[in-house]
Structure formats: C-alpha cells, structure tokens
Amino acid sequence: MKPLVRLDQSIILVRHDEIVNMMLELTAPPSPATERAPLDIALVVDRSGSMEGEPLDSVRRAVLELIRVAGPNDRIAVISFDTAIDVVLPLAHHSLPAVRDRILNIHSGGSTNLSGGWLKGFEILNSATPNTGSLPAIKRIIVLTDGHANSGVTDSDELCTMVRGATSHSVSTSMIGFADGYDEKLLAAMADAGRGNDYWCAGPDQALNVFNAEFDGLASVVAQNISLEIQPTEATAAFEVLNEFDGVDVPGAPGARQIMIGDAFSDEVRRVVVRFTLRPRLGVGTFTVAHLVLRWASTIGSVELHELTIPIDLESTENASDLREMDIEVTKQVLLLQIADLRKAAIKHAREGHIDKARILLNQVVAILVATGADQREIDEINELTQRLEHFGERDMKMLHSMSRSSNKGRNKRFDPNDPFKS
C-alpha cells in the first residue's frame, strides 16, 4: 500500500482555534500475473416468500455463473434460508453439471432468518479444512436478502457484533440488498462491521452483475485487513473520521481510535478523511497533531504483515502572509462526504413526511455538486428526485442511500438498470 497524506491547510495562525482536515490516500499495488489467493466463499441466499418468481430465478442463475467462473482452487458453499436453514452445497470446488439441479431446486418459502443463514455460512468457513492453494484463502460470507430480519436474531447491534467477531477468524462479510424491501441501514452496518461491501441490486436483471462485481473484487485483493490507528497528541482537542468505517477505541491509549478499512483491490485507491480540532498554539514552529499507524496484510506472493507510522505535522505562524491556499483535493473530498451526509438526512426527512426539509437538503446537494464540477448526469438525477419528492417510494430511498454509501466508500454499489453510473 502506498500512502499519501494531504492537509487542507499545513500552516495555521497562533492563538486561534483551528480545524484541519486530513486526507489519507491509499493506493493499492497492481495484482501480479502470479497465482492469486484462493477464495472460500459462503453464498447465503434469502429464499423467503417475497423472493418467489423472477427474483429467485435470477439469483439461481447468478449462483450458477459464479460456480462456473470460479478458479481451480476456489471453493464455494451455498446456503439458502427462510425460516429454516439449508446447506445446498458444501464448501468445495464444484463441477457445474453436477450441482446445477441442486441450485435450480432452491424454492421460496417463509420468513427471513438472516442471522441463521449467516451463522451457518460462518460455521462452514470457520470449520473448513485449509484450502489447498499455496496462499491462505480469502474467506468471505456473501448474504443476499430482499427483506427485513424478522426471525432468529433481529437486533441490529447483535447482528453487527456477530459479523464483527467473525473478522477475528479471518472471515469477512458482504451484504447485498435486493429490490426495495430490505433494511439498507442494517445491511450497511453489517458490511462495515464485517469489513466487506454492501450493494443495492435494484432488480432481477442486475443480480449477475452484483455477484460478478463482488467475485471480481475478491479475485483481485492485494491487501487485507487494512486498519488505521489515529493517535492524537496534546495539540489536538478532538478528531472525527468523516467516512463511514467501523472503529474501536484503542485499549491503553487514551483518545486513540482504530478504524477498519477492509480490503483493497488491485490498483484501487481508498481515501480516509479525518477532521482535527486543534487547541490554540501559543508559539510558532512545527508541531505534531497526531500519529497514524497503518497496518495491513499483503496477499501478493506471500502473506506479509506491514505496519507504518506516519506523523501528521503542521506549522504555526504569527504572520497571516505565511498562510497558503487550501488544498483543493482535500476540500473536494470533504464536500463529497458532506454530500453523503446530506443525502442520508434527506432520506430521513422524506421517510418522516417532511418533504420541504428533504427538498432543502437535496438542493444543497445540487449546489455542492455544481461547485465541485460533478458529472451533469448526477446533478440531473438529484434534480429529478427532488422534483418528485412528494411521491417518493422505497426505490428512491434505496437509490439515495446507495449514492451516499458509494461516495463514502469510493466504490460503486448501485446495480440499477436505469443507473447512468452503474458498473
């Protein structure tokens, strides 16, 4: 991983309260032409009654395609769930003709026991014999659901605690929300806790694209378990991470926090923005506001653990003429994250029937997009959504939420046939 630190301002005035935004840009190396790490994937598929018909047909086809394109060392398990849990395929490298009928015989049924399906996927991956590949396998649970968890464990905090705990066993979790009946906040929280991805699949014709996007990403992972520990100095009064990353306080290090960034794909750029609120400086000169400790496991060639400490230094001055222009790239990234927050707030107001408040927020989004030179298609899309706020439905809510998550995570997770920004 190649880190680059940028500050929106690197020189501040003494005896002033200051807020400084820092952007850490992490560039992943290209995937080499050598053997990649094998994949152990547990596909956990919702077969509840609402998936009957074309939705489940499309998922069956997507599962079959994933089995077809899997590499010789990749292993796939398939679990289906409604109220009950069924292991359709054990974890193995499968021959497509041999398993086709078993996949096609997945039929829709009762309620949505999401926790039960996930737990069975975790059990299979955690108890499996080691993969025969020369590199340790990348273990991922992929859950697809179109509804709310209404059976088994249904509490959001409990579900997130489950998937977070699995990461200590090297098992991560990605979540796919199908159509417009699922709980997007829950799926996003579980994906963050599980160090995976979350996707919105708007309809049956996009199911294959979603599965392929997740599989292709996993097949090109070059760094795993990326984490960033932020250790503030006495110069910092407070700090906050503007992105949506799962994080924990660091034991024995007051004020420090570790955030979990997850995996990085070949040539991918991941960005983390941290806002530091500084105490007034009494003297001039260079000072350190925080230390960043970056950790990751490289999956190129052989697994290696890396740790890199980066000081975040500023200068204080008494002369306003010493100040420099704000870094436009950092400012732009901060504004993009602000847009994500405005979209989420607009969703909340629209759900509560506060249409005027939602419209004001979406108009602010458009103003920021115009100021930052965003793609006109995105501006037009927000304008169109704003004009029909009175008739907002769940599909519109899902679209806004997915746009917010894509901005926050820097990955396109919208799979809508009418989406101009779809992968």
C-alpha positions as CSV (number, residue, x, y, z in Angstrom):
1,M,0.0,0.0,0.0
2,K,1.3,3.4,-0.9
3,P,0.1,6.1,1.5
4,L,-0.1,9.8,0.7
5,V,-1.1,12.4,3.4
6,R,-2.6,15.7,2.3
7,L,-3.9,18.5,4.6
8,D,-6.3,21.2,3.5
9,Q,-4.0,23.7,5.4
10,S,-0.5,23.0,6.6
11,I,0.2,26.3,8.2
12,I,-2.1,27.9,10.9
13,L,-2.1,31.1,12.9
14,V,-1.1,31.1,16.6
15,R,-3.6,31.8,19.2
16,H,-6.5,30.7,17.0
17,D,-8.9,27.8,17.2
18,E,-8.4,25.8,14.0
19,I,-10.0,22.9,12.2
20,V,-7.7,21.0,9.9
21,N,-8.9,18.3,7.5
22,M,-6.5,15.5,6.6
23,M,-6.9,13.1,3.7
24,L,-5.0,9.8,3.7
25,E,-4.9,8.3,0.2
26,L,-4.0,4.7,0.0
27,T,-3.1,3.3,-3.4
28,A,-3.0,-0.5,-3.8
29,P,-0.4,-2.1,-6.0
30,P,-1.4,-3.9,-9.2
31,S,-2.2,-7.6,-9.0
32,P,0.8,-9.6,-10.3
33,A,0.5,-12.2,-13.0
34,T,1.4,-14.9,-10.5
35,E,-1.0,-17.1,-8.6
36,R,-3.7,-15.2,-6.6
37,A,-5.0,-16.2,-3.2
38,P,-7.8,-18.8,-3.4
39,L,-11.3,-17.8,-2.4
40,D,-13.5,-19.6,0.2
41,I,-17.0,-18.1,-0.3
42,A,-20.2,-18.9,1.5
43,L,-23.2,-17.6,-0.5
44,V,-26.1,-17.1,1.8
45,V,-29.3,-16.7,-0.2
46,D,-32.7,-15.5,1.0
47,R,-35.4,-17.8,-0.3
48,S,-38.2,-16.2,1.7
49,G,-41.7,-15.9,0.2
50,S,-41.0,-12.4,-1.3
51,M,-38.2,-13.8,-3.5
52,E,-40.7,-16.1,-5.4
53,G,-40.6,-16.0,-9.1
54,E,-38.2,-13.9,-11.2
55,P,-36.1,-12.6,-8.3
56,L,-35.1,-16.1,-7.1
57,D,-34.7,-17.3,-10.7
58,S,-32.2,-14.5,-11.3
59,V,-30.3,-15.4,-8.1
60,R,-30.1,-19.1,-9.1
61,R,-28.6,-18.1,-12.5
62,A,-26.1,-15.8,-10.8
63,V,-25.0,-18.6,-8.4
64,L,-24.5,-21.0,-11.2
65,E,-22.4,-18.4,-13.1
66,L,-20.3,-17.9,-10.0
67,I,-19.6,-21.6,-9.8
68,R,-18.7,-21.7,-13.5
69,V,-16.1,-18.9,-13.3
70,A,-14.5,-20.0,-10.0
71,G,-10.8,-20.8,-10.2
72,P,-9.4,-24.3,-9.6
73,N,-8.5,-23.5,-6.0
74,D,-11.7,-21.5,-5.2
75,R,-14.3,-23.2,-3.0
76,I,-18.0,-22.2,-2.8
77,A,-20.7,-23.1,-0.3
78,V,-24.3,-22.3,-0.9
79,I,-26.8,-21.8,2.0
80,S,-30.4,-20.9,1.5
81,F,-32.6,-19.6,4.2
82,D,-36.2,-18.6,5.1
83,T,-37.4,-19.6,8.5
84,A,-35.2,-22.7,8.2
85,I,-31.6,-23.0,7.0
86,D,-30.5,-25.4,4.3
87,V,-26.9,-26.2,3.1
88,V,-27.5,-26.5,-0.6
89,L,-23.8,-27.1,-1.4
90,P,-20.9,-27.8,1.0
91,L,-17.7,-25.8,0.7
92,A,-15.9,-27.3,-2.3
93,H,-14.8,-26.7,-5.8
94,H,-17.9,-27.8,-7.7
95,S,-18.5,-29.1,-11.2
96,L,-21.3,-27.1,-12.7
97,P,-23.2,-30.0,-14.3
98,A,-23.0,-32.0,-11.1
99,V,-24.7,-29.2,-8.9
100,R,-27.0,-27.5,-11.4
101,D,-30.1,-29.3,-10.3
102,R,-29.4,-28.6,-6.6
103,I,-29.2,-24.9,-7.3
104,L,-32.3,-24.9,-9.5
105,N,-34.3,-26.7,-6.8
106,I,-33.9,-23.8,-4.3
107,H,-37.5,-22.7,-3.7
108,S,-39.1,-19.8,-1.9
109,G,-40.7,-20.2,1.5
110,G,-41.3,-18.4,4.8
111,S,-39.8,-15.7,6.9
112,T,-36.3,-14.1,6.9
113,N,-33.9,-15.8,9.3
114,L,-31.0,-13.7,8.2
115,S,-28.9,-14.5,11.3
116,G,-29.4,-18.2,10.9
117,G,-28.2,-18.1,7.3
118,W,-25.2,-16.0,8.2
119,L,-24.2,-18.2,11.2
120,K,-24.3,-21.3,9.0
121,G,-22.0,-19.6,6.5
122,F,-19.6,-18.7,9.3
123,E,-19.7,-22.2,10.7
124,I,-18.8,-23.7,7.3
125,L,-15.9,-21.3,6.6
126,N,-14.5,-21.3,10.1
127,S,-14.5,-25.1,10.5
128,A,-13.3,-25.9,6.9
129,T,-10.0,-27.7,6.3
130,P,-7.3,-25.4,4.9
131,N,-7.6,-24.6,1.2
132,T,-5.0,-26.5,-0.9
133,G,-3.8,-23.3,-2.6
134,S,-0.2,-22.1,-1.8
135,L,-1.6,-18.9,-0.3
136,P,-4.1,-18.7,2.6
137,A,-7.7,-18.4,1.3
138,I,-9.7,-15.2,1.4
139,K,-12.8,-16.1,3.4
140,R,-16.0,-14.1,2.6
141,I,-19.7,-14.6,3.5
142,I,-21.9,-13.0,0.9
143,V,-25.5,-12.5,2.1
144,L,-28.3,-11.6,-0.4
145,T,-31.7,-10.6,1.1
146,D,-34.8,-8.7,0.0
147,G,-36.4,-8.3,3.3
148,H,-36.0,-7.3,7.0
149,A,-34.6,-9.8,9.5
150,N,-37.8,-11.0,11.2
151,S,-36.7,-14.4,12.5
152,G,-33.8,-15.5,14.7
153,V,-31.6,-12.7,15.8
154,T,-33.1,-9.4,14.6
155,D,-31.4,-6.7,16.7
156,S,-29.0,-4.6,14.6
157,D,-26.4,-4.3,17.3
158,E,-26.4,-8.1,18.0
159,L,-26.1,-8.8,14.3
160,C,-23.2,-6.4,13.9
161,T,-21.5,-7.9,16.9
162,M,-21.7,-11.3,15.3
163,V,-20.1,-10.3,12.0
164,R,-17.5,-8.1,13.7
165,G,-16.5,-11.1,15.8
166,A,-16.0,-13.2,12.7
167,T,-13.3,-10.9,11.4
168,S,-11.0,-12.2,14.2
169,H,-11.3,-15.6,12.5
170,S,-10.4,-14.0,9.1
171,V,-14.0,-14.3,7.9
172,S,-15.4,-11.1,6.4
173,T,-19.0,-10.3,5.3
174,S,-20.5,-8.6,2.3
175,M,-24.3,-7.7,2.1
176,I,-26.5,-7.5,-1.0
177,G,-29.9,-5.7,-0.7
178,F,-32.3,-6.9,-3.4
179,A,-35.1,-4.7,-4.8
180,D,-36.7,-2.3,-2.3
181,G,-37.9,-4.2,0.7
182,Y,-34.7,-4.7,2.7
183,D,-33.3,-2.6,5.6
184,E,-30.5,-0.6,4.0
185,K,-29.2,0.7,7.3
186,L,-28.8,-2.7,8.7
187,L,-27.1,-4.1,5.7
188,A,-24.6,-1.2,5.6
189,A,-23.9,-1.6,9.3
190,M,-23.3,-5.3,8.9
191,A,-21.0,-4.8,5.9
192,D,-19.0,-2.2,7.8
193,A,-18.7,-4.4,10.9
194,G,-17.7,-7.3,8.7
195,R,-15.1,-5.4,6.7
196,G,-16.9,-6.2,3.5
197,N,-19.0,-4.4,0.9
198,D,-22.7,-3.6,0.6
199,Y,-24.6,-3.4,-2.6
200,W,-28.0,-2.3,-3.9
201,C,-29.4,-4.7,-6.5
202,A,-32.4,-2.8,-7.9
203,G,-33.9,-5.8,-9.8
204,P,-33.5,-9.3,-11.2
205,D,-31.6,-8.3,-14.3
206,Q,-28.8,-6.9,-12.1
207,A,-28.2,-10.0,-9.8
208,L,-25.5,-11.4,-12.0
209,N,-23.7,-8.0,-12.2
210,V,-23.7,-7.8,-8.4
211,F,-22.3,-11.3,-7.9
212,N,-19.6,-10.7,-10.6
213,A,-18.6,-7.4,-9.0
214,E,-18.0,-9.0,-5.6
215,F,-16.3,-12.0,-7.1
216,D,-14.0,-10.0,-9.4
217,G,-13.1,-7.7,-6.4
218,L,-12.2,-10.7,-4.2
219,A,-10.2,-12.3,-7.0
220,S,-8.0,-9.1,-7.2
221,V,-7.5,-8.4,-3.5
222,V,-3.9,-7.4,-2.9
223,A,-4.2,-6.2,0.7
224,Q,-6.4,-7.4,3.5
225,N,-7.4,-6.2,7.0
226,I,-6.3,-2.6,6.4
227,S,-6.6,-0.6,9.6
228,L,-5.7,2.9,10.6
229,E,-4.9,3.8,14.2
230,I,-5.2,7.5,15.0
231,Q,-3.1,8.6,18.0
232,P,-3.8,12.3,18.8
233,T,-1.2,14.4,20.6
234,E,-1.9,17.1,23.2
235,A,-2.2,19.6,20.3
236,T,-5.5,18.0,19.3
237,A,-8.6,18.8,21.3
238,A,-10.8,16.3,19.3
239,F,-10.9,14.5,16.0
240,E,-13.5,12.6,13.9
241,V,-13.4,10.3,10.9
242,L,-15.7,11.7,8.2
243,N,-16.1,8.4,6.4
244,E,-18.3,5.5,7.5
245,F,-15.8,3.0,8.7
246,D,-16.2,0.6,11.7
247,G,-13.9,1.7,14.5
248,V,-13.0,0.9,18.1
249,D,-11.2,2.7,20.9
250,V,-7.6,1.5,21.4
251,P,-7.1,-0.1,24.9
252,G,-4.4,1.6,26.9
253,A,-4.1,4.6,24.6
254,P,-6.5,7.3,25.8
255,G,-8.1,9.2,22.9
256,A,-6.7,6.8,20.2
257,R,-9.1,5.1,17.8
258,Q,-8.6,2.3,15.3
259,I,-10.7,2.2,12.2
260,M,-11.2,-0.8,9.9
261,I,-10.9,0.0,6.2
262,G,-11.1,-3.6,5.0
263,D,-9.6,-5.0,1.8
264,A,-8.1,-3.3,-1.2
265,F,-8.4,-4.5,-4.8
266,S,-5.7,-4.2,-7.5
267,D,-4.7,-0.6,-8.3
268,E,-7.6,0.6,-6.1
269,V,-7.4,4.0,-4.3
270,R,-9.0,4.2,-0.8
271,R,-9.4,7.5,1.0
272,V,-9.9,8.3,4.6
273,V,-10.7,11.9,5.8
274,V,-10.1,12.9,9.4
275,R,-11.1,16.3,10.9
276,F,-8.8,17.6,13.7
277,T,-10.0,20.3,16.0
278,L,-6.8,21.9,17.4
279,R,-6.1,23.7,20.6
280,P,-4.7,27.3,20.1
281,R,-1.0,27.3,19.6
282,L,1.0,29.8,21.8
283,G,4.3,29.6,19.9
284,V,5.5,29.4,16.3
285,G,7.1,26.4,14.7
286,T,6.4,22.8,13.6
287,F,4.3,20.6,15.8
288,T,2.6,17.2,15.5
289,V,-1.2,16.8,15.8
290,A,-1.3,13.0,15.6
291,H,0.4,9.9,14.6
292,L,-1.2,7.5,12.1
293,V,-0.4,3.8,12.4
294,L,-1.3,2.0,9.2
295,R,-1.5,-1.8,9.2
296,W,-2.3,-4.3,6.5
297,A,-1.6,-7.9,5.3
298,S,-0.2,-8.2,1.8
299,T,-1.5,-11.1,-0.3
300,I,0.9,-10.7,-3.2
301,G,3.4,-13.6,-3.5
302,S,3.2,-14.5,0.2
303,V,1.3,-13.1,3.1
304,E,3.3,-10.4,4.9
305,L,2.2,-8.2,7.7
306,H,3.0,-4.5,7.4
307,E,3.0,-1.6,9.9
308,L,3.8,2.0,9.1
309,T,3.7,5.1,11.4
310,I,3.1,8.5,9.8
311,P,3.4,11.7,11.8
312,I,0.9,14.5,10.9
313,D,2.8,17.7,11.2
314,L,1.7,21.4,10.9
315,E,3.4,24.7,11.3
316,S,2.1,27.7,13.3
317,T,2.9,31.3,12.4
318,E,2.2,34.8,13.6
319,N,2.1,36.2,10.1
320,A,-1.1,35.8,8.0
321,S,1.0,36.3,4.9
322,D,2.6,32.9,5.5
323,L,-0.7,31.1,5.1
324,R,-1.3,29.1,1.9
325,E,-4.3,28.3,-0.3
326,M,-6.4,25.4,0.9
327,D,-5.6,22.1,-0.8
328,I,-8.5,21.8,-3.3
329,E,-8.4,18.0,-3.5
330,V,-8.9,17.6,0.3
331,T,-11.6,20.3,0.2
332,K,-13.4,18.4,-2.6
333,Q,-13.2,15.1,-0.7
334,V,-14.7,16.8,2.4
335,L,-17.5,18.2,0.3
336,L,-18.2,14.8,-1.2
337,L,-18.6,13.3,2.3
338,Q,-20.8,16.3,3.2
339,I,-23.0,15.4,0.3
340,A,-23.3,11.8,1.6
341,D,-24.4,13.1,4.9
342,L,-27.0,15.5,3.3
343,R,-28.4,12.6,1.3
344,K,-28.8,10.5,4.4
345,A,-30.5,13.3,6.2
346,A,-32.8,13.9,3.2
347,I,-33.9,10.2,3.3
348,K,-34.7,10.5,7.0
349,H,-36.9,13.6,6.4
350,A,-38.6,12.1,3.4
351,R,-39.5,8.9,5.3
352,E,-40.9,11.1,8.1
353,G,-43.0,13.1,5.6
354,H,-41.0,16.3,6.0
355,I,-40.8,16.9,2.3
356,D,-39.8,20.6,2.4
357,K,-36.9,19.8,4.7
358,A,-35.8,16.9,2.4
359,R,-36.0,19.3,-0.6
360,I,-33.8,21.9,1.0
361,L,-31.2,19.3,1.7
362,L,-31.2,17.9,-1.8
363,N,-31.0,21.4,-3.2
364,Q,-27.9,21.9,-1.1
365,V,-26.5,18.6,-2.6
366,V,-27.0,20.0,-6.1
367,A,-25.3,23.3,-5.2
368,I,-22.2,21.4,-3.9
369,L,-22.2,19.1,-6.9
370,V,-22.2,22.1,-9.2
371,A,-19.5,23.9,-7.3
372,T,-17.2,20.8,-7.4
373,G,-17.7,20.2,-11.1
374,A,-19.6,16.9,-10.7
375,D,-20.9,14.9,-13.7
376,Q,-24.0,16.6,-15.1
377,R,-25.8,13.2,-15.1
378,E,-25.5,13.0,-11.3
379,I,-26.8,16.6,-10.9
380,D,-29.7,15.8,-13.2
381,E,-30.5,12.7,-11.2
382,I,-30.7,14.6,-7.9
383,N,-32.8,17.3,-9.5
384,E,-35.2,14.7,-10.9
385,L,-35.5,13.1,-7.5
386,T,-36.1,16.4,-5.8
387,Q,-39.0,17.2,-8.2
388,R,-40.9,14.1,-7.2
389,L,-40.2,14.1,-3.5
390,E,-44.0,14.0,-2.8
391,H,-44.2,10.6,-4.5
392,F,-41.0,9.2,-3.0
393,G,-41.0,5.4,-2.7
394,E,-38.7,2.8,-1.3
395,R,-36.8,2.5,-4.5
396,D,-36.0,6.2,-4.4
397,M,-34.8,5.8,-0.8
398,K,-32.6,2.9,-1.7
399,M,-31.1,4.9,-4.6
400,L,-30.3,7.9,-2.4
401,H,-28.8,5.7,0.3
402,S,-26.7,3.8,-2.2
403,M,-25.4,7.1,-3.7
404,S,-24.4,8.2,-0.2
405,R,-22.6,4.9,0.5
406,S,-20.8,5.0,-2.8
407,S,-19.5,8.5,-2.1
408,N,-18.5,7.5,1.4
409,K,-16.7,4.2,0.4
410,G,-15.4,5.2,-3.0
411,R,-16.9,2.1,-4.6
412,N,-20.0,1.9,-6.9
413,K,-22.5,-0.4,-5.2
414,R,-25.6,0.5,-7.2
415,F,-26.9,-2.0,-9.7
416,D,-29.9,-0.4,-11.3
417,P,-30.6,-0.9,-15.0
418,N,-31.5,2.8,-15.2
419,D,-28.4,4.0,-13.3
420,P,-26.1,6.0,-15.6
421,F,-23.3,5.3,-13.1
422,K,-23.7,1.6,-12.9
423,S,-20.6,-0.6,-13.2
